[in-house]
Amino acid sequence: MVAAIALSGVGKVYADGTVAVDGVDLEVDEGEFVTLLGPTGCGKTTILRIVAGLETATAGEVWLGGRPVDEASIRKRRVSMVFQDFALYPHLTAGQNIAFPLHTEHVDDATIARQVAEVARLVGVEDLLHRKPIQLSGGQRQRVAMARAIVRRPSALLLDEPLSNVDAAVRADLRTEISTMTRRLGVGTLYVTHDQTEAMAMADRIAVMRRGRVEQIGTPSQVYSDPQRLFVAAFLGTPRTSLLQAAVYARPGEEAVLDLGEQAISTPWSDPRAPALAEYNTARITVGMRPDALRVVSPSTLGALHGRVSHVERLGNEAVVAVDIGGVPTAAAQSQLELPEAPGLLAETVAERPAQSHGVEALRGTLARLRSHQHAEPLPATARTRYGFYPVYERDQHAPASLGGTVSVRFPHPAPPPRPGDPLSLAVDLDQVFLFDHHGDRIRLHTA
Ligand SMILES: Nc1ncnc2c1ncn2[C@@H]1O[C@H](COP(=O)(O)OP(=O)(O)OP(=O)(O)O)[C@@H](O)[C@H]1O
C-alpha cells in the first residue's frame, strides 16, 4: 500500500538555530490515524507544518500518496489542516465557512451545496449552517472546522490539538467522532496532542516524541505496555510510572537483586531472569514500576517492599495511593521535568516554600533547581548496602511528593484506602517491571 503521508529523515533547524525536528521517519497509511504525542516544544506542530507545506524542512523528504512533494504548492498537496483555535472566518456563516475551500477551486454551486450538506451531516452541524462562528459553542465551531477540512476530500488530514479549546464533556464525544469519521473517509490522519488519554483513545499508532525525535512508534498498547525508552515509560501512564535508581547485584547460585538503597527487589537464582540480570552486575540502572507491577501483601510476605503511605488521591472509582519506599527517583532530566505538567509542578514547588524565600526569589531558586536538573546529573556519593555500593543521590527535600521516590498502588472501589502515614507492604511482579540502562534504553532479560 502507498502511504498517505511519509517522512524520511525529516529535520528542521529554525533560522535562530533551534533544532525543532531531528531526523524523523514516519509513515501514515490511507485511513490510518497516527498521533504525535509529546511534551510541549518537542516539534509536533513543526512536523505538521512541514507536511502542510507551511514550513520547509531543512533535511529529509516528505512524500504524499507516494510522491515526493517538497517543492509542491500547498494546494497541490490536497492536505487539510485544523488548528486548536478553530480559525473560522468570523464574517462567514458556518455553511459559508465549510464551502470556502470549494469556492477557491471554482466548483459549481449545486455541487458545493450538495457536498456542504453531506459533510455537515457527517459532523452533525446540519442545523447550524446559517449561524456565524460567534453564535456557536466551542465544540460546534470545531465540528465546523472539521467539516471545512474534509469537504475537499483531502488525501491527508493534519489535526493540531483540535480539542484543546473544547470543554471536557464535549471533548470525549468529539474524540470518538473524529477518529470514526477519518477512518470512514479513508483519509490518512496525523493528529498532534500532548494528552496521552486522547492519543490512547484515538490512535491506530502513536509516535511518542521528545526533543524533535520519535522515541517510539507503535500501537497504543505497544507503547504503553512495552516502552523501549525510559522517556516513553515516564510519559505514559496515570499515575506516573515510578522511576527509581537501582544497582544490580548478582550472587551466582543464590539470587540477583535490584538494590534500591534502603531495600531491594530480589529474585532467586532458579528464576531464569536472575542469571540474565547477572550480565548487568554492579550496573546502575532505572527501575520503572506502575501500579500494575505491585500488589498489597501482608508485612510478613517474603521479599515484599515496605513503605509508608505518603499521599492518597481519591478518584471515585478507585484511590491511587503513593507509598514512600525510600527509593531515589532517577535523574529528572530524563523523565518527569520535561513533561507538560512541569509548569504546574513549578507552581506547586513555589507554593510549598513560602517560609524560606519570597516571590521572585522563590521562583528564581526553583528555576535554578529545575535547570540544574535538566543540564547536569547530580554528583553521586556512595554508601554501603548489604549488597554493595549504592550511589546515593541527595533526595530533594523540596521536590513535590510526585517527584519523590515513591511507588503507586491502586485501591479499586469499594476497598477502603489506607491513610497517609500508614505502613504498607508490596509484592513486586518482576514481569511488569521495566528496567532501563543509563542511556534510557530498555534492558530486556532474554531468558530463552
Ligand atoms: N519560527 C520559529 N523560530 C524558532 N524556533 C521555533 C519556531 N517555531 C517553533 N520553534 C521552536 O521549535 C521547537 C518545536 O516547536 P513546536 O511548536 O513544533 O513544538 P510542539 O511540540 O508543537 O509544542 P506545543 O505542544 O507547545 O505546540 C520549540 O523549541 C519551539 O520553541
The ligand as an SDF file (V2000), in Angstrom:
LIG
                    3D

 31 33  0  0  0  0  0  0  0  0999 V2000
    9.5400   30.0960   13.9530 N   0  0  0  0  0  0  0  0  0  0  0  0
   10.3160   29.5500   14.8960 C   0  0  0  0  0  0  0  0  0  0  0  0
   11.5830   30.0100   15.0950 N   0  0  0  0  0  0  0  0  0  0  0  0
   12.3840   29.4570   16.0230 C   0  0  0  0  0  0  0  0  0  0  0  0
   12.0320   28.4180   16.8140 N   0  0  0  0  0  0  0  0  0  0  0  0
   10.7980   27.9310   16.6700 C   0  0  0  0  0  0  0  0  0  0  0  0
    9.8720   28.4550   15.7090 C   0  0  0  0  0  0  0  0  0  0  0  0
    8.7200   27.7480   15.7930 N   0  0  0  0  0  0  0  0  0  0  0  0
    8.9140   26.8300   16.7560 C   0  0  0  0  0  0  0  0  0  0  0  0
   10.1480   26.9280   17.2960 N   0  0  0  0  0  0  0  0  0  0  0  0
   10.7680   26.0760   18.3310 C   0  0  0  0  0  0  0  0  0  0  0  0
   10.8460   24.7650   17.8310 O   0  0  0  0  0  0  0  0  0  0  0  0
   10.5900   23.8080   18.8510 C   0  0  0  0  0  0  0  0  0  0  0  0
    9.4260   22.9260   18.4440 C   0  0  0  0  0  0  0  0  0  0  0  0
    8.2490   23.6990   18.3700 O   0  0  0  0  0  0  0  0  0  0  0  0
    6.8350   23.0840   18.0190 P   0  0  0  0  0  0  0  0  0  0  0  0
    5.8330   24.1960   18.0170 O   0  0  0  0  0  0  0  0  0  0  0  0
    6.9510   22.2520   16.8230 O   0  0  0  0  0  0  0  0  0  0  0  0
    6.5880   22.1420   19.2880 O   0  0  0  0  0  0  0  0  0  0  0  0
    5.2720   21.3970   19.7630 P   0  0  0  0  0  0  0  0  0  0  0  0
    5.7050   20.0450   20.1610 O   0  0  0  0  0  0  0  0  0  0  0  0
    4.2100   21.5040   18.7470 O   0  0  0  0  0  0  0  0  0  0  0  0
    4.8730   22.2380   21.0400 O   0  0  0  0  0  0  0  0  0  0  0  0
    3.4130   22.6080   21.6250 P   0  0  0  0  0  0  0  0  0  0  0  0
    2.8320   21.3290   22.1460 O   0  0  0  0  0  0  0  0  0  0  0  0
    3.7440   23.5800   22.7140 O   0  0  0  0  0  0  0  0  0  0  0  0
    2.6320   23.2140   20.4990 O   0  0  0  0  0  0  0  0  0  0  0  0
   10.3390   24.6120   20.1190 C   0  0  0  0  0  0  0  0  0  0  0  0
   11.5400   24.6790   20.8270 O   0  0  0  0  0  0  0  0  0  0  0  0
    9.9470   25.9740   19.5930 C   0  0  0  0  0  0  0  0  0  0  0  0
   10.2820   26.9860   20.5210 O   0  0  0  0  0  0  0  0  0  0  0  0
  1  2  1  0
  2  3  1  0
  2  7  2  0
  3  4  2  0
  4  5  1  0
  5  6  2  0
  6  7  1  0
  6 10  1  0
  7  8  1  0
  8  9  2  0
  9 10  1  0
 10 11  1  0
 11 12  1  0
 11 30  1  0
 12 13  1  0
 13 14  1  0
 13 28  1  0
 14 15  1  0
 15 16  1  0
 16 17  2  0
 16 18  1  0
 16 19  1  0
 19 20  1  0
 20 21  2  0
 20 22  1  0
 20 23  1  0
 23 24  1  0
 24 25  2  0
 24 26  1  0
 24 27  1  0
 28 29  1  0
 28 30  1  0
 30 31  1  0
M  END
$$$$
